[in-house]
Amino acid sequence: METQIQHEVLDYFSEHLDTFASQKKISLYLYSTGGDILAGWSIVNLIRQYCDEFEVIVPSKARSTATLITLGADRIIMTKKATLGPIDPSVTIPLNPQTSGSPERVRFPISVEAVAGYLELATAELNIKNEQLLTSILLKLSDLVHPLALGQIYRTRLQIQALAAKLLKTHLDDENKIEKIISFLSSKSGSHDYTIHSKQAAFDLHLPIEEPDEELDRIIKKIYDDFREELELNSRYNQNIFIGENNKKEYSFTRAAIESISGGSHKFISQGVLEKSELPTKAELVKDINDKRIFEGWKHE
């Protein structure tokens, strides 16, 4: 039951920030596997309205859009197990190819860099120059992916590179370093699953990385352990396992949290009831599990 960074969090960030006294520095303790890139861009710009210095603390994963957020920080504190990741997004729109065997509404997400890699394979690696061959390669691609989806992919690629450059320029004025960082994070890392640890982020990408001292590391770990337990970060959700031998079972899952000392806690919660039912078939009765969602949204504590 993973969640992603979306624009709706901006209102809750604003509520927390409005409770702060005038701050020279604001630290964002960040754990996320990604989300909407424009939401990440907006979070950085919103926080910077409230402080002179912006710091991000990464206890474990800050991937994709979360990595984009770190690019806007004056300082990035990473533990030894913390990782960043590439910022090459996937595009999912109604014009995407349908996922085989899935409902009509389910569409296959298209990696921006996968499309770029396909075209680069033809032109750079295979050295195809013939216009007719290149046209046929492009037509083959457009047979599988709608041309308007391809257009959106191109625009998304340009957009995330432009946003990354603007965020880096808030604290870095070396154009060569900026270009190197963006190039690696958007294409040269090779895979969206590639993990970037603190030493590579510091020495290869020249990001403003700092390792916490022993006391700060202890505090970061304690906070992370608390969130990991509450959000069940290491537990894979499976309806069959959760309901077990019961015919009916209520649930309440905390799926995301935005917290501050002065603003309290906003939590995204899903609540409902799982109930087994029997579906008759020609051969036998098949048991299905119905998910009756009673509440889903943000609550403040």
N, C-alpha and C positions, 0 to 999 in steps of 0.2 A: 504493500500500500504506500508506494513512494509518492512524495509530493515534489513539486518544482516551484522555483521562484517565479511569481507572477505579479502583475501590476497591482493587484488588490492589496498587497502588503504595504504599499506606499502610505496609505492612510494610517495604518497602525504604526509604521515608523515615525510618521509625523506626530502622532499622539505621544509617543515616547520622547521624541526630541523636544517637544514643547514643554515637557516637564523638567528639562535640564536647566541648570543655571548656565550663565555664560561660560563656555568651555574653550580652553586653549586647545585641548586634545580630546578627541573621541576615539575610543577603541571599539571596533566591531568584531565580536567573537563569532566566527563564521564556519558553519558546517552545511554543505549542500553539494549535491551532485549535478546541479545545473538548473536551467529554466529559460525564461524569456530574456533575450539579450538586452532589449530595450528597458525591461524592468531592472536589470542589473545596472545599466547605465544611469537610470533615474535614481536608484538607491544611492550611488556614489555622489551624484550632484546634490541630492537632498541633504545628505549628511554634511557635505562640505559647506552648506549654508550656515551650519551651526557651530563650526569650529575653524581654527587656524591650521590644525594638524590632524590628519586622518590616519589612523593605524588599524590594520587588520590582523587579527590573531587567528591562526589556522591550527586547530588541534589535530585534525585528521584529514578529511576530504574537503577540498574546495575546487571543484571541477567545473569545466565549461563556463557557464555564466558566472559562477562563483569565482573562477580564475579571473574573468574579466573585471569583477569588482576589485580584486586585489591589485590590478594594474593601476587603479586610481588612488592607491594608498601611498602616503609618504614613507611608511614603514610596514613591512610584512613580517610578523613574528611567526615562525614555523617550528613546531616540535620535530623531533627526529623521525616520527612516523607520518608527519603531515605531507600531503601531496597536492600539487596543482595539476592542471591538465590542459590539453589543447582547447582552443576556442573556435574550432570548426563546427558550426552548428548543423543540425539536420532540419530540413524543411518538411512540414506536414500540412498539406492543404487538400481540399476536396478533389483537386485535379491530379493528385498523386496516384500511382498505380495501386490497384486493390491488392490487399494481402490475400494470397491464395487460401481458400478454405475458411476465410473469416467473413463476418457480416459485411454488408455493402458499405457501411459507414467507416469501417476500419481500413485505413490506407497505409501503405508502406512508407515509412519516413526515408527521405532521400538525403544522404550526406552531401553537403556542398562540395567538400573536397574530393569525394568519390567521383562526382561528375567531372570536376577539373582534372582529376587523375586519368580518367578515361580519355579525355581529349589530349592530355599531355603524352599519354602512351602512344597515341597515333602520330603526333607531330614531332615530339622530341626523341622518344625511345625508338620507334619504328621508322622515324624520319620520312614520313609520308608527305610528299609535297604536291602530288597530283591533285588538282582541284576537284576532278570528278570523284576520286577516291575519298577525299575529305568530305565532299558533299554527301556521299553515300554513308559515311560513318556518322555524320550528323543526323541524317535522315533515319538511320537505324536507331539512334538514341531517341529521337523524337517519336519513333513508333512505340517505344517502351515508356517514355515519360512525356507528358503533354507539353507542347512548346511553351505555354504560359507558365507551367511549373518550372521549366528550365530558366525562363526569364526571371522568375522569383528567386531561384537559386543563385543566379548571377548577382542580383541586387543584394541578396542577403550576404554574400561573400564580401562585396564591396563595403556594405554597411558595417559589419563587425570589424573589419580592418580599420575603417575610419573612426569608429568609436574607441577602439583600442588605442589608436594613435592620440586621440584627444585626451584620453584618461592618462596616458603616460606623460603627456606634455604638461600636466598639472604639477609635475615634480621632476621632470627630466627634460633637458634641453639639447641632448646629443642626438641628432637625427639618425646617425648611423646605428646607434644602440637601439633606438626606437624601431627602426626598420628591421633589425636583426631579431628583436623580440617578437614582433608581429609575424615575421616570416616563419619563425619556428613554431609559434603557437597556432598559426592558422593553416600551415601546410607541411612544413618540413619535419614535424614530429612523427608523421607517418600513419598514425592511428589515433582515433578519438579516445581510445582506452589507455594511451600512453601516460605514464605517471612521471611527474617531475618532483623530485625531492629537493630539500632546501639547498644542498650544496650545488646541484646543477642550476637551480634557479638563481643562485648568487654568483657563481663563477662563470657559467656559460652564458646566461641571459643577462647578468648584471642587474637583476632586480634588487630593490632595497631590502634584502633579507637579513633578519637577525634571529639568532637562536636564543631562547629564554634561558636565564640563569636557573640554578637548581630550585630556588624558591618559587619563581614564576612558573616553571615547568610543573611543579607540584600542584599549584593552583589551577593551571590550565587542565591538567589531567583530572583533577577532582571534579571540575565543572563538566568536562566531557563524559566522565563516568556516570554522572547524574543524568545528563541528557540521553546517553546511550541506553540507560535502563528505562527511562520514561518513554522514549520514542521507539524502543525495541529495535535499535538500529541493526543489530546482528541477527534478528529473527526474520526468516522468510515467511510471509503470510500465506497460509494454505487453509481454505475453508474446511476441507475434510479433516485435517488434523485438529483444527480449532474446535470444531463441534464434536469430534470424537464419537463416542457411543450414544451421545445425547440426541434426542429427536429435535430439541429446540434449545438455543443458547443465546443469551443476550451478549452484546459486546459494546465496548467503548474504547476507541483507539485515539491517542494523541498523535497526530501525524506531522505537526510542525509547531514551532514556538518562536515567538519574538518577545524578548524579555529585557528589562532594564531595572536598575535598583530603584529609580524614582518613579517609573511608569508601570511597574507590576509586570504581569505576564499575559500576553495574548496567545491563545493556543487554538490550532485548527484541529477540530475533533470530529470523528465519525462515530455515530452511535446507531445501533440497530439490533435486529434479531435475525439469527440464522435458523432456518427451519427446514427439516427434511420433508420431502414429499415423494410420492410414488407415481411414476409415469408408466402407463401400460404400453407395452410393445407386443409385437406378434409372438415373440419368443418368451418374454418374461417381464416382470415388473422391474423397472430401473429406478433407483433412488436418485433424486436430484436435490440440490440445496438452494432454497430461495433466500435471497438477502433482502430483508425489509428494512431499508434505511429510514430511521426515525428522525435523525438530525445530522446535518453536516454543515460545518461552518466554524466561525471564530467565536471564542468565548474569552472574556477577560476575567482574570483572577487577581 
